[in-house]
Amino acid sequence: MAAVVTVDKAGRIVIPRGTRHSHGIRAGTKFLLVEGENGLLWLERIDPRELSDRLRREMRGVDLDAIVRRVESEANRLARSRYRALARR
């Protein structure tokens, strides 16, 4: 199904009633807004509880502290290389 929708002054888009009904979309349903190439946008419905359960299962046994340290180190390295004022600190 395709429908033309309009964004209101508050930035809201109304999902047509038939689409909401057929997909079980109710107030409070969460969506991920994904920006693609060439101005393409799409919405993906997400269930925060299911997402957090999946992340817990997939990350079981992973040392997240080591990953955070590597990311922080890389971010600091990139910041120093791009912003010379930071390198003097």
Secondary structure, 3 states (H helix, E strand, C coil): CCCCCCECCCCCECCCHHHHHHHCCCCCCEEEEEECHHHCEEEEEECHHHHHHHHHHHHCCCCHHHHHHHHHHHHHHHHHHHCHHHHCC
